[in-house]
Amino acid sequence: MKKLCLLFAFCVCFFVQNWAQGNYSFQFLGHWDDNTLPIAAPGNLNLQYSGCWGIAVNGREYAVVGGAEHVLFFDITEPTTPQLVGKFQGSANTVWREFKSYKDRIYAVSDGTTEGLMIFDMSHAEDTIVRTYWSNELFERAHTITLDTTSGRIYLNGGTATEGIIVLDVSQNPDQPTFITHASFQGGGLHDSYVRNDTIYASSGFEGFYIYDMKNPLTPQLLAHINTGGYNHNSWLNTEGTYAYYTEEIPAGQPVRIIDLQLLSMGEIEVIGSFLDKFSVDNGDKTAIPHNVYIKDNILFNSQYEDGLLAYDISNPTQPVLLAHYDTHPENPVYNGYFGNWGNYPWLPSGNIITCDMQNGLYMVSLKEAVNTQEPRQDLLVQIQPNPVQDQMLISLQSGATENAWQWTLSNAAGQMLLSGQESTPQARVQLQNLPAGMYFVQIRDEEGKTAVKKVVVE
């Protein structure tokens, strides 16, 4: 039966877990779950739900959630009591369902089945939701879907497109997609992608992170590539388009990493930082797994499986600050693998946030108070010598030298802090004899909050 969190005390005890930096926290608004729905059980995970998305039409707000055999629609205009208003049967039982929106349509794909593409007309959603298209004529399955709302192009990742990406067009008729191309990519198949201004930022699994110019989708142009080490799963860009943030689902415990895109026009990109916050106890080889990240303004929303939903202030793009945490999966005090929060949607006009837990269903939350992020602070000018380094490095503040205390930390590529210090002069000598060869990051912060991040190679 449907489980609505109607009792405040019950919500506080079992569903609300707030963590805040300063005055920020997530506020629980509403919840929906139906434990009679079918279950998809790969590896005995018992998953009832997968991806989620949102749309606002005619002054009302809606959530769409993937079920094991259904596409589920909810009226969330009153977020404390989500109302199931549409339930559409798919062709097979599957873990993976993903969605995007264009104009007043929702586009749905699934993997592990031959469902192809579903299109839902939401223009009269208060009265009825109409499935206007359901066909696998153009493709059979897709792991994820990307939609460029400027050009009206659909990009299909994974699934049928085992190499490259399938491109469709719905700009002329949102209910009748036309096939453009099945483009080959150097990175092979995509797990997911992000698109802006006809540029695809491709998460290509173990092949890494690729960026392609898709102005002419028949002849994609590779702009840049970087091997990220793990399984590159999903990415999103900050508002300015100067940094990308990506997740790696495999191996477990990989942080969210930051890619500097400021020299993309020269074909140069590099990983310049990472961050990971954990809220459960590591369990052998089981640990935190960031899954999907999305960005609204200067806030990054991270669906981190068993840890639930995390929000970060990225107004200083290289120094994310954890603002809030909400645990949609409190039944796991230790990490057990692929359970918990799948995805989120933070762009509703109301400011409310949709998020979905694979076992526990739909949650509606909001940040407890308006987030007034500041403009990015001017970074410190810092020099590291020598670089590459063997035994000892010198950190020098090139400007803003101060007699007041400043701090430095040295972290490995996994985001683990290894060394730290506090200084009162513009220079610091750091001994590195015991560090294995590899890439590290030095983070510097002064008392005014100015920061710098430098990559260091230890030989």
C-alpha positions in Angstrom: 0.0 0.0 0.0 1.0 3.6 -0.4 3.2 4.9 2.4 2.8 8.7 2.9 4.8 10.4 5.6 1.9 12.2 7.3 3.0 12.2 10.9 5.6 14.8 11.7 7.1 12.8 14.5 7.4 9.8 12.3 9.1 11.9 9.7 11.6 13.3 12.2 12.5 10.0 13.6 12.9 8.0 10.4 13.1 10.2 7.4 14.7 13.5 8.3 18.4 13.8 8.8 19.9 17.3 8.4 23.5 18.3 8.2 24.4 21.9 7.6 27.3 24.2 7.0 26.2 27.4 8.7 22.5 27.9 8.6 21.6 25.6 5.7 19.8 22.2 5.8 17.4 20.2 3.8 13.8 20.3 4.9 11.6 17.2 4.4 8.4 18.1 2.5 6.8 14.9 1.4 7.3 11.2 0.5 5.6 8.6 -1.7 6.3 4.8 -1.9 4.3 1.8 -2.9 5.7 -1.5 -1.7 3.3 -3.5 -4.0 5.0 -2.3 -7.1 7.1 -4.8 -9.1 10.7 -5.2 -8.2 13.7 -5.6 -10.5 16.3 -7.7 -8.8 19.7 -7.8 -10.5 22.2 -9.2 -8.0 19.4 -9.4 -5.4 19.3 -5.6 -5.1 15.5 -5.5 -5.1 15.1 -2.1 -6.9 11.6 -0.6 -7.3 12.7 2.8 -8.6 15.4 4.4 -10.7 15.7 7.8 -12.4 13.6 10.9 -11.8 12.9 14.3 -13.5 10.6 17.3 -13.2 8.5 19.7 -15.2 6.3 22.7 -14.6 3.2 23.2 -16.8 0.3 25.6 -16.6 1.3 26.7 -13.1 1.6 23.2 -11.7 4.6 21.1 -10.9 5.1 17.4 -11.8 7.6 14.6 -11.0 8.3 11.6 -13.2 9.9 8.5 -11.7 11.1 5.3 -13.2 9.6 2.1 -11.8 10.7 -1.5 -12.5 7.8 -1.9 -15.0 6.2 1.5 -15.1 6.7 5.2 -15.7 5.1 7.1 -12.8 3.8 10.7 -12.8 3.1 12.7 -9.7 1.5 16.1 -9.2 3.8 17.7 -6.6 2.3 21.2 -6.7 1.5 20.6 -3.0 4.9 18.9 -2.2 3.8 17.6 1.2 1.3 15.2 -0.4 2.6 13.9 -3.8 -0.3 12.6 -5.9 0.1 9.7 -8.3 -1.6 11.0 -11.5 -0.2 8.8 -14.2 1.0 5.1 -14.4 2.2 3.8 -17.7 3.1 0.2 -18.3 6.4 -0.6 -20.0 7.2 -3.6 -22.0 9.6 -5.4 -19.6 11.0 -5.4 -16.1 14.2 -3.2 -15.9 16.3 -1.4 -13.4 17.1 1.5 -15.6 14.7 4.3 -16.6 15.8 7.8 -17.4 14.0 11.0 -18.5 14.4 14.5 -19.9 12.0 17.3 -20.8 11.5 19.5 -23.9 8.8 22.2 -24.0 5.8 20.5 -22.4 6.9 16.9 -23.2 8.7 14.2 -21.2 11.0 11.8 -23.0 11.6 8.4 -21.4 14.1 5.6 -22.2 15.1 2.4 -20.6 18.0 -0.1 -20.7 17.9 -3.8 -20.6 14.6 -3.8 -22.6 13.5 -3.1 -26.2 11.1 -0.3 -25.3 12.8 2.3 -27.4 11.4 5.8 -26.8 8.3 7.0 -25.0 7.0 10.6 -25.3 4.4 12.0 -22.9 2.3 15.2 -23.6 2.0 17.1 -20.3 0.2 20.2 -21.8 -3.1 19.2 -20.2 -1.6 17.3 -17.2 -4.0 18.6 -14.7 -6.7 16.7 -16.5 -4.8 14.0 -18.4 -1.3 12.9 -19.4 -1.1 11.4 -22.9 1.5 9.0 -24.2 1.8 10.3 -27.7 4.7 8.0 -28.9 6.0 4.6 -28.0 8.3 2.9 -30.6 11.6 1.1 -30.9 11.8 1.7 -34.6 14.7 4.2 -34.3 16.5 2.3 -31.5 15.7 -0.5 -29.0 17.2 0.7 -25.7 19.3 3.5 -24.2 21.1 3.7 -20.8 20.5 7.4 -20.5 19.0 10.3 -22.5 20.4 13.8 -23.1 18.3 16.6 -24.6 19.5 19.9 -26.0 16.5 22.2 -25.3 18.0 24.9 -27.6 18.3 22.8 -30.8 15.6 20.2 -29.9 18.1 17.3 -30.4 18.0 14.1 -28.4 21.2 12.2 -27.7 20.9 8.6 -26.7 23.8 7.1 -24.6 24.6 3.5 -24.3 22.2 0.7 -25.0 21.8 0.4 -28.8 24.5 2.9 -29.3 27.3 0.6 -28.2 29.7 2.8 -30.2 29.2 6.6 -30.1 25.8 8.2 -29.8 22.4 8.2 -31.6 21.0 11.6 -32.4 17.3 12.4 -33.0 15.5 15.6 -33.7 12.2 16.7 -32.2 12.4 20.4 -32.9 9.9 20.3 -35.8 7.4 17.9 -34.0 7.9 17.1 -30.3 5.8 13.9 -30.7 7.5 12.6 -33.8 11.3 12.1 -33.6 13.3 11.9 -36.7 16.6 10.1 -37.0 19.7 12.3 -37.7 22.7 9.9 -37.2 24.4 7.2 -35.2 27.7 9.0 -34.7 30.9 7.2 -33.9 33.0 8.5 -31.0 36.6 7.9 -30.3 35.7 6.9 -26.7 33.3 4.2 -27.9 30.0 4.0 -26.1 28.7 6.6 -23.7 27.3 5.9 -20.3 25.8 9.4 -20.0 26.5 12.9 -21.4 25.8 16.6 -20.9 25.2 19.0 -23.7 25.5 22.8 -24.0 25.7 25.0 -27.1 26.0 21.9 -29.4 28.9 20.6 -27.3 28.7 17.1 -25.8 30.6 16.3 -22.6 30.7 12.6 -22.8 31.1 10.2 -19.8 32.5 7.2 -21.6 32.9 4.8 -18.8 36.4 3.4 -18.4 37.5 5.3 -21.6 37.3 8.6 -19.7 35.8 12.0 -20.4 35.5 13.3 -24.0 34.3 16.6 -25.3 32.9 16.8 -28.9 31.6 19.7 -31.0 28.3 18.5 -32.4 27.3 21.6 -34.5 27.2 19.2 -37.4 26.2 15.8 -35.8 27.2 14.0 -39.0 30.9 14.9 -38.4 31.6 15.2 -34.7 34.8 17.1 -33.9 36.9 15.9 -30.9 37.8 19.0 -28.7 39.5 17.3 -25.8 39.9 14.0 -23.9 41.2 13.0 -20.5 41.5 9.5 -19.0 39.9 9.7 -15.6 40.9 6.3 -14.2 37.6 4.9 -13.0 34.3 4.4 -14.7 33.2 7.9 -15.8 29.5 7.9 -15.0 27.9 11.4 -15.2 28.9 15.0 -15.4 27.5 18.6 -15.3 28.9 22.0 -15.9 28.8 25.1 -13.7 26.8 28.1 -14.9 29.8 29.8 -16.4 30.9 26.7 -18.3 34.4 27.0 -16.8 34.4 23.8 -14.8 32.9 20.3 -15.2 32.1 18.0 -12.2 31.9 14.3 -12.8 31.3 11.1 -10.9 32.9 7.7 -11.2 30.7 4.8 -10.1 33.5 2.2 -10.2 35.5 1.5 -8.1 33.5 2.4 -5.0 34.7 5.4 -3.0 35.7 7.7 -5.9 35.2 11.3 -5.1 33.4 13.9 -7.3 36.2 15.4 -9.4 36.5 18.8 -11.0 37.8 19.4 -14.5 39.1 22.9 -15.5 37.7 23.8 -18.9 39.1 27.3 -19.2 41.6 26.3 -21.9 39.2 24.0 -23.8 39.6 26.3 -26.9 43.2 25.2 -27.0 42.3 21.5 -26.5 43.6 21.5 -22.9 41.6 20.2 -19.9 42.8 18.9 -16.6 41.5 17.5 -13.3 42.2 20.1 -10.6 40.4 18.9 -7.5 38.0 16.5 -5.9 35.7 16.2 -2.9 33.9 13.4 -1.1 31.8 13.5 2.2 30.7 10.2 3.8 27.8 9.6 6.2 27.9 5.9 6.8 30.6 3.4 7.9 32.8 1.8 5.3 32.1 -1.9 5.1 35.1 -3.9 3.7 35.2 -2.9 0.0 31.8 -1.1 0.3 32.0 2.7 0.7 30.3 5.9 -0.5 29.5 6.1 -4.3 28.5 9.5 -5.8 26.1 8.6 -8.6 24.5 11.6 -10.4 25.3 15.3 -10.0 23.3 18.3 -11.3 23.9 22.0 -10.9 21.4 24.9 -10.3 23.0 28.3 -10.1 25.9 27.9 -7.7 24.6 24.8 -6.0 25.7 21.3 -6.9 23.2 18.5 -5.9 24.8 15.1 -5.6 22.8 11.8 -5.4 25.2 9.6 -3.4 23.4 6.3 -3.2 23.2 5.2 0.5 24.2 8.6 1.7 21.1 10.2 0.1 21.2 13.8 -1.3 24.0 16.2 -0.7 24.2 19.9 -1.7 27.4 21.9 -2.2 28.1 25.6 -2.6 30.3 25.9 -5.7 30.4 29.7 -5.9 34.2 29.1 -5.6 34.3 26.4 -8.2 37.5 24.6 -7.0 36.5 24.8 -3.3 33.0 23.2 -2.9 31.5 23.7 0.6 29.0 21.1 1.9 25.7 22.9 2.6 23.2 20.2 3.4 22.6 16.5 3.6 19.4 14.5 3.6 19.5 10.7 4.0 16.8 8.9 1.9 18.2 5.5 2.9 18.6 5.6 6.7 18.2 1.8 7.1 21.8 1.2 6.1 24.2 2.4 8.9 27.1 0.8 6.9 27.7 0.8 3.1 26.3 -2.2 1.4 26.7 -1.3 -2.3 24.1 -0.1 -4.8 21.2 1.0 -2.7 19.7 4.4 -2.0 19.5 7.7 -3.8 19.6 7.5 -7.6 19.0 11.0 -8.9 17.5 14.4 -8.3 15.9 17.4 -10.1 16.5 20.9 -8.6 15.0 23.3 -11.2 11.4 23.6 -10.2 10.1 27.2 -10.2 9.0 26.7 -6.5 12.6 25.8 -5.5 11.5 22.4 -4.2 13.7 19.5 -5.1 12.7 16.1 -6.4 14.8 13.1 -5.4 14.3 9.4 -5.7 15.6 6.4 -3.7 15.8 3.0 -5.4 14.1 1.2 -2.5 12.2 4.0 -0.7 10.6 6.0 -3.6 10.0 9.7 -4.2 11.0 12.4 -1.8 10.3 16.1 -1.9 12.7 18.3 0.0 13.9 22.0 -0.1 16.8 23.9 1.3 15.6 25.2 4.6 16.3 28.9 3.7 17.3 30.8 0.6 20.9 30.1 -0.3 22.6 33.4 -0.8 25.9 32.4 -2.3 28.7 34.9 -2.8 30.6 35.8 -5.9 33.7 33.7 -6.3 36.6 35.0 -4.2 39.8 36.1 -5.9 42.2 33.2 -5.7 45.7 33.5 -4.2 48.7 33.5 -6.5 50.8 30.6 -5.4 53.9 28.9 -6.8 55.1 25.4 -6.1 58.8 24.6 -6.6 60.1 22.3 -7.9 57.3 20.6 -9.8 57.7 17.7 -10.5 59.2 17.2 -7.0 61.0 14.3 -5.3 61.8 15.0 -1.6 60.9 18.5 -0.7 58.7 21.3 -2.2 58.5 25.0 -1.5 55.0 26.6 -1.3 55.3 30.4 -2.0 52.6 33.0 -1.8 53.3 35.3 -4.7 50.8 38.0 -3.7 48.8 38.9 -0.6 51.8 37.8 1.5 50.8 38.1 5.1 52.2 37.7 8.6 48.9 36.2 9.6 48.4 32.5 9.6 47.5 30.6 6.4 46.9 26.9 5.9 47.8 24.3 3.4 46.8 20.7 2.8 48.1 18.0 0.5 45.6 15.4 -0.8 45.9 12.4 -3.2 43.9 12.0 -6.3 41.2 10.2 -4.3 40.6 13.3 -2.2 42.2 11.9 1.0 44.2 14.5 3.0 47.7 13.3 3.7 49.6 16.3 5.0 48.6 19.7 6.4 50.2 22.7 8.0 49.7 26.3 9.3 52.1 29.0 8.4 52.8 32.6 9.4 55.3 33.6 6.7 54.8 33.6 2.9 56.7 30.4 2.4 56.5 26.8 3.6 58.9 23.9 3.0 57.2 20.5 3.0 59.0 17.2 3.2 57.6 14.5 0.9 60.1 11.6 1.2 57.5 9.1 2.3 55.0 9.8 -0.5 54.7 7.3 -3.4 55.1 8.6 -6.9 51.9 10.1 -8.3 49.7 13.1 -8.7 48.6 15.2 -5.6 46.8 18.4 -4.9 47.9 21.3 -2.7 45.1 23.5 -1.3 46.0 26.9 0.2 43.6 29.1 2.2 44.3 32.4 4.0 42.4 34.1 6.8 40.4 36.2 4.4 39.1 33.0 2.7 41.2 33.4 -0.5 42.2 30.0 -1.9 44.3 28.3 -4.4 44.6 24.7 -5.7 47.8 23.4 -7.3 48.5 20.1 -8.9 51.9 18.5 -7.9 53.6 15.5 -9.4 55.8 13.5 -7.1 58.5 11.4 -8.8 
